Amino acid sequence: MELKKICLVSLISLVILLVFGVVYAQETIELQVWDVFDPATSFDAVAREECFRQYEKENPGIKIQHNILVYADLHEKLVVAGAANSGPDVLHMLGEWVPEFALMGIIEDVTDRVNVWEEKQYFPDSTWAVANYESKCYGIPSIASPRVLLYREDYLKEAGFDGPPNTWDEFKTVAQKVTQTVEGVYGFGFCSSSNAVRGPQEFLPFLWQTGGEWVVKDENNKWIPGFTVEQAEEVFNFYNDLMNNLKVCPPGSIGWEYLELDNAFTVGQIAMCHNGSWMQHYQEKAGEAFQHWRGAPMPANKNRATYFEVKVEGIGKFSTHKDEAWKFLTWLMGKDQMAKHTRGDNLPSRTDVVSLPEFQEDEWKKPFFAVIPDGKPFPPIPMAESNKAMMDELQAVLYQQKAPAEAAESLLARLEDILEFINE
Amino acid sequence: MRQKGKDYHLRLKQALAPYPYFIILLVLVGALMIYPLIDGIWLSFWQKNLLYPTRDKFVWFANYRKLLFEDEIFWLALKNSIIFTAASVFFEYLLGLGSALLLNSKYIRFKNFLRGIVLLPWVVPIAVNSINWTWMLLPEYGFVNQVLKVLGLGHLARGWLSDLNWVFPTVILVNVWRSFPFYTVTILAGLTLIPKELYEAGQIDGTTRWQAFRYITFPGIKGISTVIVILHLIWTFVNFDVIYLLTGGGPLHRTEVLPTYLYQQAFSYFNMGYAASIGVFIFIFLVVTVGLYFSRLSNFYGNE
C-alpha cells in the first residue's frame, strides 16, 4: 500500500514537472549569445552582462544564455558548430572572420534588415564595409578600434626626445637611443608568432605605409597581390633593422604573441609598440607607470596608415529565433547600451556615442579617435592562409634564414598561389 | 530424437547468450570509432574546403599525391613526429625505469610520499602543464633563465621556445617530464610482482647486480614494458596538445608534427579533405609501425 502511494505521488509530481517544463519552454525563448566578454576581466564586459539582464527584465519570455570563449576557441567552435548546421543565435566576430563565415554559410545575411534599420546612419561607412562581404551585410559593427603607437613618454624623455617619432627613420633613431640610454629597456617590441593573430595586424600597416596594399582587384574582378617585391622588401628590411641590425627589440622576442607583447609594455621592458585601446586593462598592473603611457599615430613612410579593427555582431545562420535575435542585437547596439558597454577599454562604433562628452573628454581614448582617418581594415578575403605565409616569411627574415629580398619574392609567390585558389 | 533437438537448441541458446551484451559495445565502437574512421577515409578522397562548399568534388587520390609528392611541410612534420616520438618514448622509459627501480629499493624511505611526488607532473592537466612551461621558459622573465642566472650560468639563458636550435629538444624535454611518471607507476607495479625468492636464489648463486637486473628484473617487467612502450608510441605520435600549446608547431615549422599540421589544415585553412588524408596517413603509419613492432617483438621473445 505504502509503495503504491509513493509511486502515485512520484507519477503525479513527474506529470506536473513535465507540464510546467513544457509551458516554460513554450513561453521562454532562450537566445544563445557567443562572445569573448568575460565580466571577471573587464569593466565593459560587466556592463554588457548588465545589459543582458536588463533586456531580460524588459522582455519577459526572453532568456539570454551567455557563452564566453577566448577568440581562438570562439572561432573554432563557430566553425565546428556551423559544419554541423548548428550554432548560436547571436555571435561576436572579428572583422576578418566575416568573409570566411559568409563563404561557409554559417552567418545570416542581414542586408534587408539593416537597410530598414533607422539607426544604420549612426555607424560610419568604414565600419559597415567590414560587416559586408560581396555586397551583403552580415552583422552590426560593435567595436571600432584603430591601433596607435603606444609609447612610454618618460623613457623617450630620458633618451632626449620630447615627442614620439613621426617617420620610419625617426622611429629607428628613437628606438636605438632609448635602448642605449634607458637601462634594461628596449626601444620596440612586436608580434611575430607564426600563428599570431596580432602579427599580420602589425605587418600590414607597415606595408600600407610603403604605398602597397595586401590585395587588390584587377580589371577582371580577380584578386591579385597589391604590393611589389620592393615594397615587401622594404618592410622586411625595416623589421630586420629593428631586430638584427639595430638590436632595439628584446632578444628572444621573435615569435612573440600578443600576451608577451602586452606584458612587456606593461612591465616597462619596451618603450614603444603598436597597440590598441584594450591596454587600459593593464592600468592596475602597470601602477604608477601608467601615467606615462601615451598614444600617437604610427610613424609614416610614404603614407600614414594603421590597422582599423572592427568587431561585428551577427546572427547565426542556423538560429531558430532570428527575429528575436535581431531585435535583441539592435537593442544592444543602440546608443544607450553601446555607451555603457564601450565606456571602458573598448571604442564604440556609433558616431553619436563617440561624440558624447564622456567619450570626447576621455584622455585615454583621444589618440585612438584621432587616428581613425588613417585606419584600414583587412581586405575582404579569407586571410588565414595568407597571414600564415606573411608570418612565416617574416620569421625567416628575423631568424636570418632568408634575406629580405628573398622573403619578399617568396611572399609574393605564395600569395599568388593562395589567391589563385580564392579566385577559382 | 526429440531429446537431441532439445539439447541442440539449449546449446545454441547458451552459445548465443553472451552476444546481446556486446550490442551496446558494438554500437558505441561503431558510432565513435568505425563510422568516423570510414568517414575520414571517404573524406580524404574529396576536395572539401569549408570556405567553399560549392567546390566540393571527388578527387580520388589527389590529396595523397599532393601530400606525398608535393608537400615539403608534410615530410618535415613526419620527420619531426618520428624524432619526437622516438626520443620521448626512449627518455620516458629510461627515466620511468630508473625512478621505479629507485622507488622499489629497500633502502628508500617514505616511498608512498615519493610516489605521490613523482606522479605530480602526470596528474596536472596537460593544458596547465604546458602553459606553465611556456611561462617558465620565457627568455627574459622565465623561471628557468632566472635560475640559470642565479647559478652563474647566465650565458646559457636563451629563448628556449624561440631559439631555432633549442626549441625541439625543449619540447621533447617537457613532454618527457610530463609523461615519465606513468612509466614509473606502471613499472613499479610490475616490479612488486617479481617473487623475492628469485633474487634470493640469485644471491645464493652469486649473481651480480647487473645480472640480477638482466635475468630477473627485466624479464619480470618485459610484458608490462612492451605494453606501455606501444601505448606511448601511439599516444606520443598522435600527441597534439603539448606541442600546440608550447609552440603551435613553430618557429619556422621546427616543431611541426603531423597532428599540429593536420589541425592547421583543418581548423586554420578549413581544408577538411586534405586534413583527412593526413589523418588517414597517421592511422596507416601507426598500424604498420605497431604491427612491425609486435612481429619483431614476438620473434625476439620467441627466440629468447
Interface residues (C-beta under 8 A of the other chain):
Chain A: E76 V79 G82 A83 E100 L103 M104 G105 S193 S194 N195 P250 P251 G252 S253 I254 G255 E260 A264 V267 Q269 P382 A384 E385 K388 D392 Q395 A396 Y399 Q401 E424
Chain B: L50 L51 Y52 P53 R55 L138 P139 E140 Y141 R158 G159 L161 S162 D163 L164 T247 G248 G249 G250 P251 L252 H253 Q264 F267 S268 Y269 F270
